[in-house]
Amino acid sequence: MNAGVANIGPRERRRRLIVGAIMLAVGVAVVAALIIGGGGRGWIVLAVVPFWIGALGLIQARERT
């Protein structure tokens, strides 16, 4: 596939951008709540999931894939 050709439209890019930003905010909120609430390190490590989903959404929106 040609690197210059987008396979998603503007509407889907916007959706992925919004989902990515929301998931990054959720990740920050989860980590903050766990740190303030005294959550164990194992629980904090699980916060990687919303950060991962958020990063994927933002990267896909930027790269138009």
PyMOL Python script that loads the backbone (N, CA, C, O; Angstrom):
from pymol import cmd

cmd.read_pdbstr("""\
ATOM      1  N   MET A   1       0.847  -1.177   0.000  1.00  0.00           N
ATOM      2  CA  MET A   1       0.000   0.000   0.000  1.00  0.00           C
ATOM      3  C   MET A   1       0.890   1.236   0.000  1.00  0.00           C
ATOM      4  O   MET A   1       1.888   1.295   0.718  1.00  0.00           O
ATOM      5  N   ASN A   2       0.534   2.185  -0.781  1.00  0.00           N
ATOM      6  CA  ASN A   2       1.283   3.435  -0.874  1.00  0.00           C
ATOM      7  C   ASN A   2       1.183   4.197   0.445  1.00  0.00           C
ATOM      8  O   ASN A   2       0.090   4.364   0.987  1.00  0.00           O
ATOM      9  N   ALA A   3       2.315   4.656   0.957  1.00  0.00           N
ATOM     10  CA  ALA A   3       2.336   5.349   2.245  1.00  0.00           C
ATOM     11  C   ALA A   3       1.594   6.683   2.208  1.00  0.00           C
ATOM     12  O   ALA A   3       1.202   7.194   3.256  1.00  0.00           O
ATOM     13  N   GLY A   4       1.395   7.250   1.027  1.00  0.00           N
ATOM     14  CA  GLY A   4       0.737   8.540   0.921  1.00  0.00           C
ATOM     15  C   GLY A   4      -0.773   8.464   0.811  1.00  0.00           C
ATOM     16  O   GLY A   4      -1.431   9.500   0.721  1.00  0.00           O
ATOM     17  N   VAL A   5      -1.342   7.264   0.816  1.00  0.00           N
ATOM     18  CA  VAL A   5      -2.779   7.101   0.641  1.00  0.00           C
ATOM     19  C   VAL A   5      -3.426   6.784   1.986  1.00  0.00           C
ATOM     20  O   VAL A   5      -3.056   5.816   2.650  1.00  0.00           O
ATOM     21  N   ALA A   6      -4.385   7.600   2.375  1.00  0.00           N
ATOM     22  CA  ALA A   6      -5.103   7.370   3.633  1.00  0.00           C
ATOM     23  C   ALA A   6      -6.187   6.331   3.408  1.00  0.00           C
ATOM     24  O   ALA A   6      -6.867   6.344   2.382  1.00  0.00           O
ATOM     25  N   ASN A   7      -6.347   5.425   4.374  1.00  0.00           N
ATOM     26  CA  ASN A   7      -7.405   4.433   4.230  1.00  0.00           C
ATOM     27  C   ASN A   7      -8.582   4.709   5.167  1.00  0.00           C
ATOM     28  O   ASN A   7      -9.482   3.877   5.282  1.00  0.00           O
ATOM     29  N   ILE A   8      -8.590   5.873   5.844  1.00  0.00           N
ATOM     30  CA  ILE A   8      -9.747   6.298   6.631  1.00  0.00           C
ATOM     31  C   ILE A   8     -10.066   7.744   6.277  1.00  0.00           C
ATOM     32  O   ILE A   8      -9.188   8.522   5.902  1.00  0.00           O
ATOM     33  N   GLY A   9     -11.320   8.075   6.402  1.00  0.00           N
ATOM     34  CA  GLY A   9     -11.747   9.424   6.056  1.00  0.00           C
ATOM     35  C   GLY A   9     -11.612  10.386   7.226  1.00  0.00           C
ATOM     36  O   GLY A   9     -11.214   9.989   8.322  1.00  0.00           O
ATOM     37  N   PRO A  10     -11.942  11.643   6.994  1.00  0.00           N
ATOM     38  CA  PRO A  10     -11.823  12.667   8.038  1.00  0.00           C
ATOM     39  C   PRO A  10     -12.677  12.370   9.273  1.00  0.00           C
ATOM     40  O   PRO A  10     -12.271  12.651  10.400  1.00  0.00           O
ATOM     41  N   ARG A  11     -13.847  11.807   9.051  1.00  0.00           N
ATOM     42  CA  ARG A  11     -14.737  11.504  10.173  1.00  0.00           C
ATOM     43  C   ARG A  11     -14.112  10.451  11.097  1.00  0.00           C
ATOM     44  O   ARG A  11     -14.144  10.591  12.320  1.00  0.00           O
ATOM     45  N   GLU A  12     -13.551   9.407  10.506  1.00  0.00           N
ATOM     46  CA  GLU A  12     -12.921   8.346  11.296  1.00  0.00           C
ATOM     47  C   GLU A  12     -11.635   8.839  11.967  1.00  0.00           C
ATOM     48  O   GLU A  12     -11.332   8.441  13.091  1.00  0.00           O
ATOM     49  N   ARG A  13     -10.890   9.693  11.290  1.00  0.00           N
ATOM     50  CA  ARG A  13      -9.681  10.262  11.906  1.00  0.00           C
ATOM     51  C   ARG A  13     -10.053  11.067  13.145  1.00  0.00           C
ATOM     52  O   ARG A  13      -9.397  10.968  14.182  1.00  0.00           O
ATOM     53  N   ARG A  14     -11.105  11.860  13.026  1.00  0.00           N
ATOM     54  CA  ARG A  14     -11.559  12.669  14.171  1.00  0.00           C
ATOM     55  C   ARG A  14     -12.007  11.763  15.315  1.00  0.00           C
ATOM     56  O   ARG A  14     -11.707  12.033  16.478  1.00  0.00           O
ATOM     57  N   ARG A  15     -12.714  10.704  14.989  1.00  0.00           N
ATOM     58  CA  ARG A  15     -13.176   9.760  16.011  1.00  0.00           C
ATOM     59  C   ARG A  15     -11.987   9.132  16.735  1.00  0.00           C
ATOM     60  O   ARG A  15     -11.992   9.032  17.962  1.00  0.00           O
ATOM     61  N   ARG A  16     -10.978   8.714  15.992  1.00  0.00           N
ATOM     62  CA  ARG A  16      -9.800   8.096  16.606  1.00  0.00           C
ATOM     63  C   ARG A  16      -9.018   9.106  17.441  1.00  0.00           C
ATOM     64  O   ARG A  16      -8.468   8.756  18.485  1.00  0.00           O
ATOM     65  N   LEU A  17      -8.968  10.341  16.991  1.00  0.00           N
ATOM     66  CA  LEU A  17      -8.298  11.392  17.750  1.00  0.00           C
ATOM     67  C   LEU A  17      -9.008  11.627  19.082  1.00  0.00           C
ATOM     68  O   LEU A  17      -8.361  11.748  20.122  1.00  0.00           O
ATOM     69  N   ILE A  18     -10.324  11.690  19.048  1.00  0.00           N
ATOM     70  CA  ILE A  18     -11.106  11.915  20.266  1.00  0.00           C
ATOM     71  C   ILE A  18     -10.965  10.737  21.226  1.00  0.00           C
ATOM     72  O   ILE A  18     -10.738  10.932  22.420  1.00  0.00           O
ATOM     73  N   VAL A  19     -11.097   9.521  20.711  1.00  0.00           N
ATOM     74  CA  VAL A  19     -10.959   8.334  21.562  1.00  0.00           C
ATOM     75  C   VAL A  19      -9.554   8.272  22.157  1.00  0.00           C
ATOM     76  O   VAL A  19      -9.390   7.949  23.333  1.00  0.00           O
ATOM     77  N   GLY A  20      -8.547   8.578  21.353  1.00  0.00           N
ATOM     78  CA  GLY A  20      -7.173   8.571  21.848  1.00  0.00           C
ATOM     79  C   GLY A  20      -6.959   9.565  22.968  1.00  0.00           C
ATOM     80  O   GLY A  20      -6.346   9.236  23.983  1.00  0.00           O
ATOM     81  N   ALA A  21      -7.458  10.774  22.796  1.00  0.00           N
ATOM     82  CA  ALA A  21      -7.300  11.805  23.828  1.00  0.00           C
ATOM     83  C   ALA A  21      -8.051  11.429  25.102  1.00  0.00           C
ATOM     84  O   ALA A  21      -7.543  11.629  26.206  1.00  0.00           O
ATOM     85  N   ILE A  22      -9.247  10.892  24.954  1.00  0.00           N
ATOM     86  CA  ILE A  22     -10.030  10.485  26.124  1.00  0.00           C
ATOM     87  C   ILE A  22      -9.325   9.362  26.877  1.00  0.00           C
ATOM     88  O   ILE A  22      -9.259   9.384  28.106  1.00  0.00           O
ATOM     89  N   MET A  23      -8.802   8.387  26.152  1.00  0.00           N
ATOM     90  CA  MET A  23      -8.133   7.269  26.813  1.00  0.00           C
ATOM     91  C   MET A  23      -6.848   7.706  27.514  1.00  0.00           C
ATOM     92  O   MET A  23      -6.514   7.173  28.572  1.00  0.00           O
ATOM     93  N   LEU A  24      -6.127   8.660  26.945  1.00  0.00           N
ATOM     94  CA  LEU A  24      -4.950   9.179  27.643  1.00  0.00           C
ATOM     95  C   LEU A  24      -5.365   9.872  28.938  1.00  0.00           C
ATOM     96  O   LEU A  24      -4.703   9.723  29.965  1.00  0.00           O
ATOM     97  N   ALA A  25      -6.453  10.622  28.887  1.00  0.00           N
ATOM     98  CA  ALA A  25      -6.957  11.282  30.098  1.00  0.00           C
ATOM     99  C   ALA A  25      -7.405  10.251  31.133  1.00  0.00           C
ATOM    100  O   ALA A  25      -7.175  10.428  32.329  1.00  0.00           O
ATOM    101  N   VAL A  26      -8.041   9.181  30.677  1.00  0.00           N
ATOM    102  CA  VAL A  26      -8.453   8.105  31.586  1.00  0.00           C
ATOM    103  C   VAL A  26      -7.225   7.476  32.236  1.00  0.00           C
ATOM    104  O   VAL A  26      -7.228   7.198  33.436  1.00  0.00           O
ATOM    105  N   GLY A  27      -6.183   7.252  31.451  1.00  0.00           N
ATOM    106  CA  GLY A  27      -4.949   6.687  31.996  1.00  0.00           C
ATOM    107  C   GLY A  27      -4.351   7.564  33.075  1.00  0.00           C
ATOM    108  O   GLY A  27      -3.934   7.069  34.123  1.00  0.00           O
ATOM    109  N   VAL A  28      -4.306   8.859  32.828  1.00  0.00           N
ATOM    110  CA  VAL A  28      -3.770   9.796  33.828  1.00  0.00           C
ATOM    111  C   VAL A  28      -4.634   9.767  35.086  1.00  0.00           C
ATOM    112  O   VAL A  28      -4.109   9.753  36.199  1.00  0.00           O
ATOM    113  N   ALA A  29      -5.951   9.759  34.916  1.00  0.00           N
ATOM    114  CA  ALA A  29      -6.857   9.742  36.067  1.00  0.00           C
ATOM    115  C   ALA A  29      -6.708   8.451  36.872  1.00  0.00           C
ATOM    116  O   ALA A  29      -6.722   8.482  38.102  1.00  0.00           O
ATOM    117  N   VAL A  30      -6.565   7.333  36.190  1.00  0.00           N
ATOM    118  CA  VAL A  30      -6.411   6.046  36.878  1.00  0.00           C
ATOM    119  C   VAL A  30      -5.115   6.021  37.680  1.00  0.00           C
ATOM    120  O   VAL A  30      -5.105   5.624  38.845  1.00  0.00           O
ATOM    121  N   VAL A  31      -4.028   6.445  37.052  1.00  0.00           N
ATOM    122  CA  VAL A  31      -2.738   6.460  37.758  1.00  0.00           C
ATOM    123  C   VAL A  31      -2.799   7.404  38.954  1.00  0.00           C
ATOM    124  O   VAL A  31      -2.326   7.058  40.037  1.00  0.00           O
ATOM    125  N   ALA A  32      -3.373   8.585  38.774  1.00  0.00           N
ATOM    126  CA  ALA A  32      -3.481   9.545  39.878  1.00  0.00           C
ATOM    127  C   ALA A  32      -4.318   8.966  41.014  1.00  0.00           C
ATOM    128  O   ALA A  32      -3.943   9.082  42.181  1.00  0.00           O
ATOM    129  N   ALA A  33      -5.443   8.346  40.683  1.00  0.00           N
ATOM    130  CA  ALA A  33      -6.308   7.768  41.710  1.00  0.00           C
ATOM    131  C   ALA A  33      -5.597   6.639  42.452  1.00  0.00           C
ATOM    132  O   ALA A  33      -5.731   6.513  43.669  1.00  0.00           O
ATOM    133  N   LEU A  34      -4.848   5.826  41.727  1.00  0.00           N
ATOM    134  CA  LEU A  34      -4.136   4.723  42.372  1.00  0.00           C
ATOM    135  C   LEU A  34      -3.003   5.222  43.263  1.00  0.00           C
ATOM    136  O   LEU A  34      -2.761   4.669  44.336  1.00  0.00           O
ATOM    137  N   ILE A  35      -2.316   6.259  42.819  1.00  0.00           N
ATOM    138  CA  ILE A  35      -1.229   6.808  43.637  1.00  0.00           C
ATOM    139  C   ILE A  35      -1.796   7.464  44.891  1.00  0.00           C
ATOM    140  O   ILE A  35      -1.294   7.243  45.993  1.00  0.00           O
ATOM    141  N   ILE A  36      -2.840   8.270  44.722  1.00  0.00           N
ATOM    142  CA  ILE A  36      -3.452   8.954  45.869  1.00  0.00           C
ATOM    143  C   ILE A  36      -4.102   7.945  46.817  1.00  0.00           C
ATOM    144  O   ILE A  36      -4.011   8.079  48.038  1.00  0.00           O
ATOM    145  N   GLY A  37      -4.753   6.938  46.245  1.00  0.00           N
ATOM    146  CA  GLY A  37      -5.448   5.941  47.054  1.00  0.00           C
ATOM    147  C   GLY A  37      -4.554   4.844  47.599  1.00  0.00           C
ATOM    148  O   GLY A  37      -5.021   3.975  48.335  1.00  0.00           O
ATOM    149  N   GLY A  38      -3.286   4.869  47.252  1.00  0.00           N
ATOM    150  CA  GLY A  38      -2.363   3.864  47.768  1.00  0.00           C
ATOM    151  C   GLY A  38      -2.459   2.524  47.060  1.00  0.00           C
ATOM    152  O   GLY A  38      -2.209   1.481  47.664  1.00  0.00           O
ATOM    153  N   GLY A  39      -2.816   2.543  45.797  1.00  0.00           N
ATOM    154  CA  GLY A  39      -2.897   1.305  45.027  1.00  0.00           C
ATOM    155  C   GLY A  39      -1.530   0.670  44.855  1.00  0.00           C
ATOM    156  O   GLY A  39      -0.513   1.362  44.808  1.00  0.00           O
ATOM    157  N   GLY A  40      -1.514  -0.629  44.763  1.00  0.00           N
ATOM    158  CA  GLY A  40      -0.258  -1.344  44.599  1.00  0.00           C
ATOM    159  C   GLY A  40       0.341  -1.133  43.215  1.00  0.00           C
ATOM    160  O   GLY A  40      -0.328  -0.678  42.288  1.00  0.00           O
ATOM    161  N   ARG A  41       1.610  -1.472  43.105  1.00  0.00           N
ATOM    162  CA  ARG A  41       2.303  -1.287  41.829  1.00  0.00           C
ATOM    163  C   ARG A  41       1.682  -2.117  40.713  1.00  0.00           C
ATOM    164  O   ARG A  41       1.665  -1.695  39.557  1.00  0.00           O
ATOM    165  N   GLY A  42       1.178  -3.281  41.053  1.00  0.00           N
ATOM    166  CA  GLY A  42       0.541  -4.137  40.052  1.00  0.00           C
ATOM    167  C   GLY A  42      -0.656  -3.465  39.399  1.00  0.00           C
ATOM    168  O   GLY A  42      -0.871  -3.588  38.193  1.00  0.00           O
ATOM    169  N   TRP A  43      -1.429  -2.756  40.202  1.00  0.00           N
ATOM    170  CA  TRP A  43      -2.586  -2.047  39.663  1.00  0.00           C
ATOM    171  C   TRP A  43      -2.158  -0.870  38.799  1.00  0.00           C
ATOM    172  O   TRP A  43      -2.778  -0.585  37.774  1.00  0.00           O
ATOM    173  N   ILE A  44      -1.109  -0.197  39.211  1.00  0.00           N
ATOM    174  CA  ILE A  44      -0.626   0.941  38.430  1.00  0.00           C
ATOM    175  C   ILE A  44      -0.101   0.469  37.076  1.00  0.00           C
ATOM    176  O   ILE A  44      -0.270   1.155  36.069  1.00  0.00           O
ATOM    177  N   VAL A  45       0.534  -0.699  37.054  1.00  0.00           N
ATOM    178  CA  VAL A  45       1.033  -1.250  35.789  1.00  0.00           C
ATOM    179  C   VAL A  45      -0.126  -1.514  34.827  1.00  0.00           C
ATOM    180  O   VAL A  45       0.037  -1.379  33.615  1.00  0.00           O
ATOM    181  N   LEU A  46      -1.283  -1.885  35.351  1.00  0.00           N
ATOM    182  CA  LEU A  46      -2.443  -2.126  34.486  1.00  0.00           C
ATOM    183  C   LEU A  46      -2.923  -0.857  33.787  1.00  0.00           C
ATOM    184  O   LEU A  46      -3.682  -0.929  32.821  1.00  0.00           O
ATOM    185  N   ALA A  47      -2.488   0.294  34.267  1.00  0.00           N
ATOM    186  CA  ALA A  47      -2.857   1.560  33.628  1.00  0.00           C
ATOM    187  C   ALA A  47      -2.232   1.683  32.250  1.00  0.00           C
ATOM    188  O   ALA A  47      -2.564   2.604  31.505  1.00  0.00           O
ATOM    189  N   VAL A  48      -1.339   0.780  31.901  1.00  0.00           N
ATOM    190  CA  VAL A  48      -0.736   0.805  30.570  1.00  0.00           C
ATOM    191  C   VAL A  48      -1.810   0.585  29.496  1.00  0.00           C
ATOM    192  O   VAL A  48      -1.653   1.044  28.364  1.00  0.00           O
ATOM    193  N   VAL A  49      -2.880  -0.101  29.838  1.00  0.00           N
ATOM    194  CA  VAL A  49      -3.925  -0.403  28.846  1.00  0.00           C
ATOM    195  C   VAL A  49      -4.567   0.870  28.292  1.00  0.00           C
ATOM    196  O   VAL A  49      -4.590   1.034  27.072  1.00  0.00           O
ATOM    197  N   PRO A  50      -5.093   1.785  29.126  1.00  0.00           N
ATOM    198  CA  PRO A  50      -5.670   2.995  28.524  1.00  0.00           C
ATOM    199  C   PRO A  50      -4.630   3.863  27.817  1.00  0.00           C
ATOM    200  O   PRO A  50      -4.942   4.509  26.817  1.00  0.00           O
ATOM    201  N   PHE A  51      -3.386   3.883  28.333  1.00  0.00           N
ATOM    202  CA  PHE A  51      -2.338   4.645  27.647  1.00  0.00           C
ATOM    203  C   PHE A  51      -2.048   4.043  26.274  1.00  0.00           C
ATOM    204  O   PHE A  51      -1.838   4.772  25.304  1.00  0.00           O
ATOM    205  N   TRP A  52      -2.037   2.733  26.195  1.00  0.00           N
ATOM    206  CA  TRP A  52      -1.772   2.043  24.930  1.00  0.00           C
ATOM    207  C   TRP A  52      -2.890   2.329  23.924  1.00  0.00           C
ATOM    208  O   TRP A  52      -2.623   2.659  22.768  1.00  0.00           O
ATOM    209  N   ILE A  53      -4.134   2.202  24.368  1.00  0.00           N
ATOM    210  CA  ILE A  53      -5.270   2.476  23.483  1.00  0.00           C
ATOM    211  C   ILE A  53      -5.252   3.934  23.034  1.00  0.00           C
ATOM    212  O   ILE A  53      -5.505   4.230  21.867  1.00  0.00           O
ATOM    213  N   GLY A  54      -4.954   4.840  23.955  1.00  0.00           N
ATOM    214  CA  GLY A  54      -4.879   6.259  23.613  1.00  0.00           C
ATOM    215  C   GLY A  54      -3.797   6.550  22.597  1.00  0.00           C
ATOM    216  O   GLY A  54      -4.013   7.298  21.644  1.00  0.00           O
ATOM    217  N   ALA A  55      -2.631   5.958  22.801  1.00  0.00           N
ATOM    218  CA  ALA A  55      -1.528   6.169  21.856  1.00  0.00           C
ATOM    219  C   ALA A  55      -1.871   5.613  20.484  1.00  0.00           C
ATOM    220  O   ALA A  55      -1.581   6.247  19.469  1.00  0.00           O
ATOM    221  N   LEU A  56      -2.486   4.438  20.440  1.00  0.00           N
ATOM    222  CA  LEU A  56      -2.884   3.869  19.150  1.00  0.00           C
ATOM    223  C   LEU A  56      -3.858   4.785  18.420  1.00  0.00           C
ATOM    224  O   LEU A  56      -3.718   5.018  17.219  1.00  0.00           O
ATOM    225  N   GLY A  57      -4.839   5.299  19.141  1.00  0.00           N
ATOM    226  CA  GLY A  57      -5.810   6.193  18.520  1.00  0.00           C
ATOM    227  C   GLY A  57      -5.163   7.442  17.953  1.00  0.00           C
ATOM    228  O   GLY A  57      -5.467   7.850  16.832  1.00  0.00           O
ATOM    229  N   LEU A  58      -4.270   8.052  18.724  1.00  0.00           N
ATOM    230  CA  LEU A  58      -3.607   9.275  18.258  1.00  0.00           C
ATOM    231  C   LEU A  58      -2.680   8.999  17.076  1.00  0.00           C
ATOM    232  O   LEU A  58      -2.634   9.779  16.125  1.00  0.00           O
ATOM    233  N   ILE A  59      -1.952   7.903  17.134  1.00  0.00           N
ATOM    234  CA  ILE A  59      -1.049   7.558  16.026  1.00  0.00           C
ATOM    235  C   ILE A  59      -1.842   7.250  14.769  1.00  0.00           C
ATOM    236  O   ILE A  59      -1.474   7.696  13.682  1.00  0.00           O
ATOM    237  N   GLN A  60      -2.926   6.494  14.902  1.00  0.00           N
ATOM    238  CA  GLN A  60      -3.740   6.167  13.735  1.00  0.00           C
ATOM    239  C   GLN A  60      -4.373   7.418  13.137  1.00  0.00           C
ATOM    240  O   GLN A  60      -4.471   7.536  11.916  1.00  0.00           O
ATOM    241  N   ALA A  61      -4.798   8.342  13.972  1.00  0.00           N
ATOM    242  CA  ALA A  61      -5.377   9.592  13.465  1.00  0.00           C
ATOM    243  C   ALA A  61      -4.323  10.403  12.723  1.00  0.00           C
ATOM    244  O   ALA A  61      -4.595  10.966  11.662  1.00  0.00           O
ATOM    245  N   ARG A  62      -3.120  10.458  13.284  1.00  0.00           N
ATOM    246  CA  ARG A  62      -2.049  11.235  12.664  1.00  0.00           C
ATOM    247  C   ARG A  62      -1.596  10.612  11.346  1.00  0.00           C
ATOM    248  O   ARG A  62      -1.369  11.318  10.363  1.00  0.00           O
ATOM    249  N   GLU A  63      -1.467   9.292  11.331  1.00  0.00           N
ATOM    250  CA  GLU A  63      -0.962   8.597  10.142  1.00  0.00           C
ATOM    251  C   GLU A  63      -2.061   8.276   9.127  1.00  0.00           C
ATOM    252  O   GLU A  63      -1.778   7.800   8.028  1.00  0.00           O
ATOM    253  N   ARG A  64      -3.303   8.538   9.499  1.00  0.00           N
ATOM    254  CA  ARG A  64      -4.460   8.284   8.623  1.00  0.00           C
ATOM    255  C   ARG A  64      -4.568   6.818   8.219  1.00  0.00           C
ATOM    256  O   ARG A  64      -4.809   6.492   7.056  1.00  0.00           O
ATOM    257  N   THR A  65      -4.384   5.941   9.203  1.00  0.00           N
ATOM    258  CA  THR A  65      -4.485   4.497   8.930  1.00  0.00           C
ATOM    259  C   THR A  65      -5.599   3.871   9.712  1.00  0.00           C
ATOM    260  O   THR A  65      -5.827   2.666   9.605  1.00  0.00           O
TER     261      THR A  65
END
""", "prot")
cmd.dss("prot")
cmd.show_as("cartoon", "prot")
cmd.util.cbc("prot")
cmd.orient("prot")
